[in-house]
Amino acid sequence: MIGQLQSVVLDAPDPHSLASFYAAVLGMEVKGSPGDDWVDATGAGYRLAFQEAPDLVPPQWPDPHRPQQFHLDIRVADVDAAEAAVLELGARRLPGGGSDFRVYADPVGHPFCLCWDA
């Protein structure tokens, strides 16, 4: 082993706002303040970090000319309840999905999936 994963970092025009979105979805705590150019969301032994990118051009699902580059898979027990909750937080449903996942965009446009055991 060369090293250990410290965090996953997402670009965002407003790091605190996007950190707050994922903290609400994943039950994490936000470390940082509005206006900071770097904000962490921590919990359950992992960390997501958000760095300021004022000129972010978000991916356009499923356009290969503006690919997603990466996405988060979030396991849920009840996908319908989870969908209602993420939509209330500012996510939007994207086309696509399968028998055990649905695709969404966070408030900035990064894709993520809600996954469950089919």
C-alpha positions as CSV (number, residue, x, y, z in Angstrom):
1,M,0.0,0.0,0.0
2,I,1.3,3.4,-0.9
3,G,-1.2,5.5,1.1
4,Q,-4.7,5.8,2.3
5,L,-7.6,7.9,0.9
6,Q,-7.9,11.1,3.0
7,S,-11.0,12.6,1.3
8,V,-12.9,13.0,-1.9
9,V,-12.9,16.6,-3.1
10,L,-15.7,18.2,-5.1
11,D,-15.5,21.6,-6.9
12,A,-18.3,24.0,-6.2
13,P,-19.1,27.7,-6.7
14,D,-20.2,27.8,-3.0
15,P,-18.4,25.1,-1.0
16,H,-20.4,25.6,2.2
17,S,-23.7,25.2,0.5
18,L,-22.7,22.0,-1.3
19,A,-21.1,20.6,1.9
20,S,-24.4,21.3,3.7
21,F,-26.3,19.4,1.0
22,Y,-24.2,16.3,1.3
23,A,-24.1,16.6,5.1
24,A,-27.9,16.5,5.2
25,V,-28.0,13.6,2.8
26,L,-25.3,11.5,4.6
27,G,-25.8,12.6,8.2
28,M,-22.4,14.3,8.4
29,E,-21.2,17.5,10.1
30,V,-20.0,20.6,8.2
31,K,-16.6,22.0,9.2
32,G,-16.3,25.5,7.8
33,S,-18.3,28.6,7.3
34,P,-20.1,30.4,4.5
35,G,-17.6,32.2,2.4
36,D,-14.7,29.8,3.1
37,D,-13.0,28.5,-0.1
38,W,-12.6,25.0,1.5
39,V,-15.2,23.2,3.6
40,D,-15.3,19.7,4.9
41,A,-18.2,17.4,5.7
42,T,-17.2,14.6,8.1
43,G,-18.8,11.6,9.7
44,A,-18.7,7.8,10.1
45,G,-14.9,7.8,9.6
46,Y,-14.9,9.5,6.2
47,R,-14.6,13.0,4.8
48,L,-15.9,14.8,1.7
49,A,-14.2,18.1,1.0
50,F,-15.5,21.0,-1.1
51,Q,-13.3,23.6,-2.8
52,E,-14.3,26.8,-4.3
53,A,-14.5,26.8,-8.1
54,P,-16.4,29.9,-9.1
55,D,-16.3,29.1,-12.9
56,L,-17.3,25.5,-12.5
57,V,-18.9,24.0,-15.6
58,P,-20.9,21.0,-14.3
59,P,-21.2,17.7,-16.1
60,Q,-24.2,17.3,-18.3
61,W,-25.7,13.8,-17.8
62,P,-25.5,11.8,-20.0
63,D,-23.7,14.0,-22.5
64,P,-20.3,12.5,-23.3
65,H,-18.9,16.0,-24.2
66,R,-19.4,17.1,-20.6
67,P,-18.8,13.7,-18.8
68,Q,-19.5,13.2,-15.1
69,Q,-15.8,12.3,-14.4
70,F,-16.9,10.6,-11.1
71,H,-20.0,10.2,-9.0
72,L,-21.0,9.0,-5.5
73,D,-23.2,5.9,-4.9
74,I,-25.3,6.4,-1.8
75,R,-26.9,3.2,-0.3
76,V,-30.4,3.8,1.0
77,A,-33.0,1.5,2.7
78,D,-36.1,3.2,1.1
79,V,-35.4,4.8,-2.2
80,D,-38.7,6.6,-2.5
81,A,-38.3,8.2,0.9
82,A,-34.6,9.0,0.1
83,E,-35.6,10.5,-3.3
84,A,-38.2,12.8,-1.7
85,A,-35.5,13.9,0.9
86,V,-32.8,14.7,-1.7
87,L,-35.2,16.5,-3.9
88,E,-36.3,18.6,-1.0
89,L,-32.6,19.5,-0.4
90,G,-32.2,20.7,-3.9
91,A,-31.2,17.6,-6.0
92,R,-32.9,16.9,-9.3
93,R,-33.6,13.5,-10.9
94,L,-31.6,12.7,-14.0
95,P,-32.5,10.3,-16.8
96,G,-31.2,6.8,-16.4
97,G,-31.1,4.2,-13.7
98,G,-31.6,0.6,-13.2
99,S,-33.2,-2.1,-11.1
100,D,-31.2,-1.1,-8.1
101,F,-30.2,2.6,-8.6
102,R,-31.6,6.0,-9.6
103,V,-29.5,8.9,-10.9
104,Y,-29.6,12.5,-9.6
105,A,-27.7,15.8,-9.7
106,D,-26.7,17.6,-6.6
107,P,-27.5,21.4,-6.5
108,V,-24.3,22.2,-8.4
109,G,-24.8,19.5,-11.1
110,H,-22.5,16.6,-9.9
111,P,-24.3,13.3,-10.5
112,F,-24.9,10.8,-7.7
113,C,-26.9,7.7,-7.4
114,L,-29.3,6.4,-4.7
115,C,-28.7,2.6,-4.6
116,W,-30.5,-0.2,-2.9
117,D,-30.6,-4.0,-2.8
118,A,-33.0,-5.1,-5.5
